[in-house]
Amino acid sequence: MKKSEAKLQPVGEAPAWDEELRLWLANWIADHPHLTPLVLSRKEHIGASRTMIDSYLKCTYFVEGRTTKGSKLEPLVRAYRDRVEGPTRAGVTNLFVKTRAWLQFKHACHTAITENAIVVAYSAPGVGKSRCMLEYAVQNMTTMPIQILCSANFTTRFFLQKIAQTLGLSLQQPIAVLEDSIATKLKSHPRPLFVDQANYLNEKALGAICHLWEVAHIPIVLIGTKDLYDLFNSSRMTQDVRAQLSSRVKMHYPLEGLALADVKTIVERVMKNKATPEVVAKIYEVTGGNHRALEFIFPRIDELSKIKGNEEKPMTSIVQAAGARLMVA
């Protein structure tokens, strides 16, 4: 299927639909052949019927008497687009680059999925773990994984309720029954489980993950900082508990930060002809190869560049000033 291209429109009324959004969806499917209209009809993707998606792509959906005002299709497509494209930084959507961390993370997910194993991927904050998780799901999977983003306030019960909610299970069950219901559901309807910021989980929550794996043998990817790795070797746990958890983890993957070549690719994509070797080197220096810091610095550079009196300043000086506003560990 060839990518759709915008064509000259005849004089007259504009289309009743969002043509840019329709073209985006057509191109998205062309770029991701595994994401067919049938796959996209699942609730974890767009959640509209295949017939609706097909007719939308053929420009017949709204011609058939429907109006954009009453239709839920385009809002569903927009919501899906927001999820899969990631954030917009400095007016640029999708700053994703296939970095060393991406290749390492991809191998970790491949190991988990092909071997139905638990793997742990960890790194310093801001390396791009969450974005790698999104990209892997979009580029390689037709069945979207259960994706849980943890926080410091997560209890074991709330963690299990988040999984149960995704699976359509009752949340008002005793915690042991809830855990067993999830395991039974995943055994009959397997889905990978991706847990982001898993370093916030306590010993009981990690034990629940191990129980789900024992019963359902689903692929599980735990993502976090080095604290996550340390949880499996923590002196706060008894030797028996540590052994029970660690024995079920197939592999631990330490992820690396951005290399200079990775930063160069991203900077050139955003700054175009302003991305001189000196500017790239300075940005790499002030961000320390941290992906999140790199995303945050571009709006600051743009902002400072527009201040009166800065037009004649070297771009490296502006980058240095922008970097001073970042909190880089």
Secondary structure as UniProt FT lines:
FT   HELIX           19..31
FT   TURN            33..34
FT   HELIX           37..40
FT   TURN            43..46
FT   HELIX           50..57
FT   TURN            58..59
FT   TURN            61..65
FT   TURN            68..70
FT   HELIX           73..85
FT   STRAND          88..89
FT   TURN            90..91
FT   STRAND          92..93
FT   HELIX           100..115
FT   STRAND          118..122
FT   TURN            125..126
FT   HELIX           129..140
FT   STRAND          146..149
FT   TURN            152..153
FT   HELIX           156..167
FT   HELIX           175..188
FT   STRAND          193..196
FT   HELIX           198..200
FT   HELIX           203..216
FT   STRAND          220..224
FT   HELIX           226..231
FT   TURN            232..233
FT   TURN            235..236
FT   HELIX           239..246
FT   TURN            247..248
FT   STRAND          249..254
FT   HELIX           260..271
FT   HELIX           272..274
FT   HELIX           277..287
FT   TURN            288..289
FT   HELIX           291..305
FT   TURN            308..309
FT   TURN            311..312
FT   HELIX           315..323
FT   TURN            324..325
//
